[in-house]
Amino acid sequence: MTRQPLEIYQDRIKFYQAKNGELEKKARNISNLRLFVALGGLSLTFYLYRTGAQLAAAGFFLVTLFIFAKLVFRHQDLKKEKAHVQTLWKINEEAVARFNETWTDFPDMGSEFIEESHSYGVDLDIFGKRSLFQLINTTTTFLGRKKITDLLLNPTLDQKDLLVRQESIKELAGHLDFRQNLQAEGRKFAKSNQDPEELFQWATSFSHLSWTSPVVMALIKLSPLVLLALTGLALLMPEVVSYYIPVTLVLCHALLLLYFSKSTSTTFSVANRYQESIKGLKEMLRLFEVESFHAPGLIKLQDNLKCKGNRPAFRQIEKLSRAVDMTYLRYHQLYLIFNFITLWDFHCMVALESWKKESGKGLKNWLHTLGEVEMLSSASLLAYDHPDWCFPQFSQENPGLKAEAIGHPLLPATRVTNDVELKHKGEILLITGSNMSGKSTFLRTVGVNLVLAYLGAPVCARSFHCGFLELYTSMRINDNLDTGTSSFFAELKRIKTILEEAQKGRPVLFLLDEIFRGTNSRDRHTGARHLIKKLSSTGAIGLVSTHDLELGDLSKESPFIKNYHFSEYYQNGKIFFDYKLKPGVSTTRNAIFLMKMAGIEIDD
């Protein structure tokens, strides 16, 4: 029997909890052993020294120092492993949270991407609290977040691209270890708010001095060696070599370092700002490059990371990481003296400039590729968590939409599903129903699933077929005090945009919720009638929800306008909703009943 994703996540939590306990125990044992080695080794060294066995004491001290250092490094490795295990533990807890409805507490809601003027972003809860982004986003890098945001707001309506993306997402769904380790490595180092554009510019710009020329590199290596040799001679044979000579050379070093300090400091500051991110990117690239895939899209992404001679990109990032780590000696208290003697700043510049010359041009492509991988990994989470959801089928010729058992992906598993079909150009479903019956939710159900479909992800439905439609909504239109725009006028502007796009012959799907609610009932009815007929005549398809039951008469004037409704029922003085879409115009009203439920006394 195949285990369900929730069970797998729960088992992983138990595994990582136990693993964390084991690592804590090992770390404690190493700490105790380190203390024992230090005290025992130093005590025995002191004893041997006092008994006159100086040679044995020195040897034992070196052995003690070696063992102590090994234990220190082992303790550091255990700390790193423990941090990785704890991150994976947290990731699996979040995976469980997606099933038990506590995912709405995830801190990354993508609120900075909310655009009030977007054609559907606000109405369909793409970003913000309890949003699609909050549910599916597992990206950890700036470019990963940007990739998934761009596709959620500006989908690529290209059948070939979508099918390639679908295949990649399907395969990634089965690579749970890879996806979770990718996310864990990103969380340890990568910074999702750190735009790498400055790093890209740095990687492709070069200093006015050719640090990588053989002459410059030879001088940088030889000069410190000459200084050390002259210093030694000055100390041992002052009558042959005056101490003024090495001192003069040190002063020359200092002047050279001062002269190039502006150039070196700029280079070092950029590299240091991205030091932690570079380490995370190296590990994330390594994970992807060594993983075995079959989907053409994933193989192509792996090919994008190949350098000259098929060298993996993560190896090139690893070299950059080592070069950047060299610069961290600059923060040591004695660095100034060390730098004057060794010209360490120049050695760092040679390492960084050599890397830029060899690999700098590829950095932007590598990180954009990694962002694409993160985006695909996020979308594949839905495919893994919901094996009962389906991948959409697309048709270039058919501009419509047909779905069986479609449900809202942001609602709990107890969600009610419905069927929907729009198969002709100009077809409009007019949906009536009483308050709280599910009209608005159904419109969002269609819209959010269409966004998922164009992302390449599975949708919350048993089957889903659609053409390539441009999605527009008018649902949450509010007053804008800054511009002095009323909600009614803002709604008119949105609807004008929809009409203009539809009149251009574009394949538009619109979702209109309670149109013209901001005006009186007579104007609302007249305006809605004209708008619905106008939209139908353009060939656009869509869903319109309304309390205006008289609009149902439009189905008599056009075969492309069809009536559906949601209804409620009453038992023991209580109101209930089944949220099932039914043909025909609504025959029920519940406003008075709901007002009484809210405690508002109404005279019959």
Phi, psi and omega in degrees: 000130181288130179285145179281152181306320181299319179296320179296316178298317181296321177294323179293323177299315179298319180297314182288330173298313179295319180297320178298319178297318178298315181293324177297318179296315179298319180296320177296318180297319178297319179298316179295318179296322179298318178295317180298315180298316182296310182292314182295315182296316180292323179296313181293322177299316179296319179297313180298322180295318181292333180273003176093000179269068185297321181295316178295322179297315179297317179296316180293326178296317179295320178296316178299316180297319180295313180296319180299316180297318178300319180292324177297313180295322179295321178296321178296319178298320179294322178297318179295316180296320179296319179297320179295316180297318180295325177294316178295323176301312180297319181298320179287330173295321177293324178298320177293323180300330179292339178268332185255017171070021174256008179293342179291354176268357178302134186289330184273100181256357181065028185300332181291347181267359182292124177240112183300330184270000183294151188293340178206351189306312182287315184297329185258010177057049178287323178230162179104191180295133182055052184249168177297318179299315181298326181288312192259343188290122173237011181290152181235351181253160178302314183288330176296315178296322181293320181298312183289326177295315180300320182286328178290325183264330183226073185296148176273110183269064180231120187299317182297313180298318182295318181293322176297317180294320178302313181297321179296317181293320177301315182289319180298331179303325181277353181260065185296315180299314179300312184297318182287323177291324176300314180294320181295316179296320178297320182292330182289327188233314188294150179241113187293341181261006184261102179292122184278008184302320178298321178294321178298315179296318179298319185293337183250007177251149185232150178292155180293338175267133180280088183295339184265004178290146182304322182295311181298315181297321180295316180297319181296325179281319186283322186302313177298324179294317177298318179299314180296320179295316180294323178297316179298316179295321179297326179282321184274324182228068182299337179285341180265313182240115178288145180295345177297331183293306177296326178297318178299320180294322177298318179296323176296317176302314183298318180294320178297317180296320179294318182298320182264008187298323181296315180294314183292320181297320178297315179297315182293323183295319178294313181299318183291327179297330183254012186302309182294319179298322181298320179296316179295319180296323178299313182292322180293318178295320179300314180303316182287320185289330181269350180285146180264126181231161178239336181296131182305322181296320180288321177297320178296320178295321176296320178297327179298339184267355182284136178258187178301135181072020180060027176288134181292146181297326184294332176291323178292320177293325178298319177296320177298317181299318179294320179296319179292321179299329178301326184288347184286348172297338183297341182267004178280149184297326182263015186296324184302313179295314180301319182293318179299327182278315190260348187058043187299325176304319182289324176298320178296317179298319178299315181297316182290316181291326177296319179294316180299319181295323184275321191229355188302323183293336183274347187301314183300315179297319181297316184285328174293323177296318178297321177299320177297318179297318179297318179299313180296322179296320177298314182294328182288343177302319180294322180295323180285315184289333186231073180297344179276350175282163184242157171270132183296155170249135186249150178224124179289329184275323185271116182275005187266197181210136177218127180221141175249136178052051180274135180228166181280120184292345181266359179265160180298170182297344178280006181306150175266137181250159180218166173259149177212144179212131173230101190250347181244148172300137180083003182281132181229132175261116179266115188248117178252170180156163182279176182299141176068012184279344176119010183297307183296319179298322180293319177300317179293327178302313179296314184294313182295320179293327177293322176298316178297320181300316181282346171286336184100003183271167173289159179244158182279080182197161175282323173210152185208119177236137179204160171269196180257100190247142173269122189266130176225142179226156171217094187227310182248073180263122183241164173297149174239102184291331182295321182258357181069031182260126177284161180298325181294316180291323177297322178294320178298319179295320179295316181293325177299319178298317180298315180298316181298318180292320180293322181291343175282357180087011180286150177282090186260137167242124183243151176231111183245122183250114178052061184297144177058036180291344184275009180229179184290162188298322182292313178296322180299314181296314181296314181296319181295320179300311181295319182294314182299316179294322180294315179298318180298322182292337180281346183095357177291153177241157180175182179236137179232123175259146182200153169268351183280093185294335181295339178294344178299338179294345180297333180295339178282338182267338182215131178289348182269355177254118187237144183262134172221162180206162169246150183221172179231170174217164187237139175216129177052042177074013179241154181258140180226150179235137177260350177056029179259132180281129183232151178289153177098176181271145179299144179244006185238156174223147183222012185300315182296317180299316181293325177297319178294322177298326180281356178094014179265118182285129180239127177283125179289000000 
